[in-house]
Amino acid sequence: MPYLKIQTNRHVDDGRRTELLVAASRLVADILGKPERYVMVAVEPDVSMIFAASDAPLAYLELKSIGLDEAATAGLSEHLCQLMTERLQVPAERVYIEFANAPRHMWGWKGATF
């Protein structure tokens, strides 16, 4: 159910990309209390992006999940920004995160919806 998309202007080689995907998947599952078998993560490196008129390292994340509690977003932001700093050397002040709560009937899987 949870889907995390990470877009960044940073180059991420194949080895680091796999490590980032695995770490992000575990983090999302742990924080949301959802089985990791339902977590999907995508990384889009080398995206042409600027923020505050600068092409210094930056990242834009989208996290969508069924039942995403608004009260959890501050903690999610903290942990996801920490992940971007540790794995991509992107400072937290250069990370934007969009959170979205998906209604069950708007999330498809296995030819049906949740």
SVG drawing of the C-alpha trace seen along z (x, -y; Angstrom):
<svg xmlns="http://www.w3.org/2000/svg" viewBox="-14 -32 42 42">
<polyline fill="none" stroke="black" stroke-width="0.4" points="0.0,0.0 2.6,-2.6 4.4,-4.1 7.4,-6.3 8.9,-8.1 12.2,-9.8 13.3,-12.3 16.7,-13.9 19.3,-15.8 22.0,-13.7 23.7,-10.9 23.1,-7.5 25.2,-4.6 23.6,-1.2 25.0,0.1 24.0,-3.0 20.6,-2.9 19.8,0.6 20.9,-0.3 18.7,-3.4 15.7,-1.4 16.1,1.2 16.7,-1.4 13.7,-3.4 11.4,-0.4 12.3,0.7 11.9,-2.8 8.4,-3.3 7.3,0.1 8.6,-0.4 7.2,-3.9 3.8,-3.2 3.5,0.2 2.7,1.9 4.2,5.2 7.1,4.5 5.7,6.9 3.2,4.1 5.7,1.2 6.9,-0.1 9.8,-2.5 11.1,-4.2 14.2,-6.3 14.6,-8.8 18.2,-10.1 19.8,-12.7 16.6,-14.7 17.1,-18.2 15.9,-20.2 16.5,-23.5 15.3,-24.7 15.7,-28.3 17.4,-29.1 20.2,-26.6 21.1,-23.2 22.8,-22.2 21.8,-18.7 18.0,-18.4 15.2,-15.9 11.5,-15.8 9.6,-12.9 6.0,-11.7 4.6,-9.3 1.2,-7.9 -0.5,-5.3 -3.9,-4.0 -4.8,-5.3 -1.9,-7.8 -2.4,-9.5 -1.8,-13.3 -0.3,-13.2 2.4,-10.9 3.7,-13.2 6.0,-15.3 7.9,-12.1 7.9,-10.8 9.4,-14.0 12.1,-13.9 13.1,-10.3 12.8,-10.7 14.9,-13.9 17.5,-12.0 17.5,-9.2 18.2,-11.8 21.0,-13.4 22.6,-10.0 22.2,-8.3 22.4,-11.2 24.1,-14.0 21.0,-16.2 20.5,-18.6 17.0,-18.5 16.4,-22.1 16.6,-21.0 14.0,-18.3 10.3,-18.7 7.9,-15.8 4.3,-15.5 2.2,-13.2 -1.1,-11.8 -3.7,-9.6 -5.3,-7.3 -8.8,-6.1 -9.0,-2.3 -11.3,-2.3 -8.7,-4.5 -5.8,-2.0 -5.8,1.0 -4.0,4.3 -4.4,7.8 -7.2,6.7 -9.3,5.2 -9.0,2.5 -8.2,2.5"/>
</svg>
